């Protein structure tokens, strides 16, 4: 699972039939400080997330199962909307 922010939507009237009925959102991965990390991905929204929201998303096989479509071409799925994040910085410093 990863932390991300919804930065846009994708509308595709012609697509694989197994994606019909799913909302597609552009999701940018974030590091623990909220900075963009890696490339943005198009993810199937399973929780009703909106533009600008912080989310939990997953990729790969877990994404297909989260969307309840194990035989679909889904590679990323939004599986939660984040209300709050608490990072204990002192624990990160001990590991270094």
Helices and strands as residue ranges (DSSP letters): E 2-10, G 17-19, E 24-29, E 41-45, E 54-59, H 61-66, E 76-81, H 89-95
